Amino acid sequence: MNAEVLGLWPELEWIEDADLRDQTARTWEQALAESDLDADDLQRIPFTLLVPDLKVSFMAHKRCVVHVAKASALKMNEFFGDDLHCDMDTVIAGAILADVGKLLEYKKNPDGSSGKSDCGKYLRHPFSGVALARGCGVPDRVCHIIAAHAGEGNMVTRTPEAYVVHHADFMTFLPFKNRFE
C-alpha cells in the first residue's frame, strides 16, 4: 500500500482482512494513476458537482461516509445480532470505494476547478468504480456496494452492507443538496 493512499485513507487499517485491505488500496492507487486528479486535489475539490459553490471537499465527505457507515453497522450488529448482521470489513471497504469512480468521472480544469470528464459524460462513477475495483480483485460483495450506493442501486436488492453505505452516503449529501433555510 503506498503512502499517498494511506495518507488519504487511514481508515484502511480498519479492514482486518489483509487481502481486502490491499485490494482496496490498489483500487485507489489505480484510480489515481488513471485520473486527472491527484491526492492534493481530493482535499480541496467539492465532493459533488451537483451543488453549486460547495465548500466541503471530496475527502471530508468520503471519510465522513466511512465513519458513519462503520458506526451504523456496529450499532446494527449490536442490536440485531445475527438477524441482520453486517460484515464490518465489507462495509468499510465498500464505503472507502463507493466513490472511487469519481476520480475518472471528474477532470481538473485549467483554472484548478473540477468538472465532468469525457469518461464522466458516458459512465457514472458507480460503473467506473466497479470496473476499477474488479480489476484489482475486489470481491463481488464489495463491488455490489460500489454499484448500489447511488441511484443505480434502486434497481437491485441491496445487501445489509450496501444499505448502510447507501444511507451513510445520502445522509451526508442530501442536506447539502436540499438545504433547509
C-alpha positions in Angstrom: 0.0 0.0 0.0 1.6 3.3 -1.0 2.0 6.2 1.4 -0.1 8.5 -0.7 -3.2 6.3 -0.5 -2.7 5.6 3.2 -2.4 9.3 3.8 -5.8 9.8 2.1 -7.3 6.7 3.8 -6.0 5.9 7.4 -9.3 4.0 7.7 -7.8 1.3 5.5 -6.2 0.0 8.7 -9.7 -0.8 10.0 -10.1 -3.6 7.4 -8.9 -6.7 9.2 -8.6 -9.0 6.1 -5.2 -8.1 4.7 -6.1 -9.2 1.1 -9.2 -7.0 1.1 -7.2 -4.1 2.6 -4.6 -4.5 -0.2 -7.3 -4.8 -2.9 -9.0 -1.7 -1.7 -5.7 0.3 -1.5 -4.7 -0.9 -5.0 -8.0 0.3 -6.4 -7.3 3.8 -5.1 -3.8 3.6 -6.5 -5.1 2.6 -9.9 -7.8 5.3 -9.8 -5.2 8.0 -9.0 -2.9 6.6 -11.8 -5.8 7.0 -14.4 -7.2 10.3 -13.1 -6.5 13.9 -13.9 -6.7 14.5 -10.2 -4.0 13.9 -7.6 -4.3 13.3 -3.8 -4.0 17.1 -3.0 -6.9 17.8 -5.4 -9.1 15.5 -3.4 -8.5 17.5 -0.3 -9.9 20.7 -2.0 -12.4 19.8 -4.8 -16.0 19.6 -3.9 -17.4 16.1 -3.3 -20.2 16.6 -5.8 -20.7 18.7 -8.9 -24.5 18.8 -8.2 -24.3 21.5 -5.5 -23.1 24.9 -6.7 -20.4 26.6 -4.6 -20.0 23.6 -2.3 -17.0 24.1 0.0 -16.9 20.5 1.6 -14.1 18.6 0.0 -14.2 15.2 -1.6 -12.1 13.6 1.1 -14.0 15.3 4.0 -17.3 13.8 2.7 -15.8 10.4 1.8 -14.1 10.0 5.2 -17.3 11.0 6.9 -19.2 8.4 5.0 -16.8 5.7 6.1 -17.1 6.8 9.8 -20.9 7.0 9.7 -21.2 3.6 7.9 -18.8 1.9 10.4 -20.7 3.3 13.4 -24.1 2.4 11.9 -23.0 -1.2 11.1 -21.6 -1.6 14.6 -24.9 -0.5 16.1 -26.9 -2.8 13.8 -24.7 -5.7 14.8 -25.1 -4.8 18.5 -28.9 -4.5 18.3 -29.8 -7.1 15.7 -27.0 -9.7 16.0 -27.3 -12.5 13.5 -30.8 -11.4 12.5 -29.3 -8.6 10.3 -25.6 -9.0 10.5 -23.2 -6.6 8.7 -19.7 -7.8 7.8 -17.5 -4.9 9.0 -14.7 -5.4 6.5 -17.3 -5.4 3.7 -18.9 -2.2 5.0 -15.6 -0.4 5.5 -14.1 -1.4 2.1 -17.4 -0.6 0.4 -17.6 2.8 1.9 -13.9 3.6 1.1 -14.5 2.5 -2.5 -18.0 3.8 -3.1 -16.9 7.0 -4.9 -13.5 5.8 -6.3 -15.0 6.0 -9.8 -15.4 9.8 -9.4 -11.6 10.0 -10.0 -12.5 9.0 -13.6 -15.7 11.0 -13.7 -14.0 14.3 -12.8 -11.4 16.3 -14.6 -9.2 19.1 -13.5 -9.9 22.3 -15.4 -7.0 24.7 -16.3 -8.1 27.1 -13.5 -7.8 24.3 -10.9 -11.5 23.8 -10.6 -13.1 20.4 -11.3 -15.6 19.4 -13.9 -17.0 16.3 -15.7 -14.5 14.3 -17.7 -15.2 12.6 -21.0 -15.5 9.3 -19.1 -17.9 11.0 -16.8 -20.1 12.1 -19.7 -20.7 8.4 -20.6 -20.2 6.5 -17.3 -21.3 7.4 -13.8 -18.9 6.7 -11.0 -20.7 3.5 -9.8 -19.9 1.9 -13.1 -16.3 3.1 -13.5 -15.7 2.3 -9.7 -16.8 -1.3 -10.2 -14.5 -1.6 -13.2 -11.6 -0.3 -11.2 -12.3 -2.5 -8.2 -12.9 -5.7 -10.1 -9.6 -5.1 -12.0 -7.9 -5.0 -8.6 -9.5 -8.2 -7.4 -12.1 -6.7 -5.0 -14.7 -9.3 -4.2 -18.2 -9.0 -5.7 -19.8 -8.4 -2.2 -17.8 -5.1 -2.1 -18.3 -4.3 -5.8 -22.1 -4.6 -5.1 -21.8 -1.7 -2.6 -20.0 0.4 -5.2 -22.6 -0.4 -7.8 -25.6 0.0 -5.5 -24.6 3.0 -3.3 -26.2 5.6 -5.6 -29.5 5.8 -7.5 -28.5 2.9 -9.7 -28.8 0.7 -6.7 -32.6 1.4 -6.6 -32.9 -1.2 -9.3 -31.4 -4.1 -7.3 -31.8 -5.8 -3.9 -29.2 -4.3 -1.7 -27.3 -6.3 0.9 -27.4 -5.0 4.5 -23.9 -3.7 4.0 -24.9 -1.9 0.8 -27.9 -0.3 2.6 -25.6 1.0 5.3 -23.2 2.6 2.9 -26.0 4.0 0.7 -27.7 5.7 3.6 -24.4 7.0 5.1 -23.6 8.5 1.7 -27.0 10.1 1.2 -27.4 11.4 4.8 -24.1 13.3 4.3 -25.1 14.5 0.8 -28.8 15.4 0.7 -28.6 18.1 3.4 -26.2 20.0 1.2 -28.3 19.4 -2.0 -31.6 20.2 -0.3 -30.7 22.9 2.1 -33.3 23.8 4.8 -33.3 27.6 5.0 
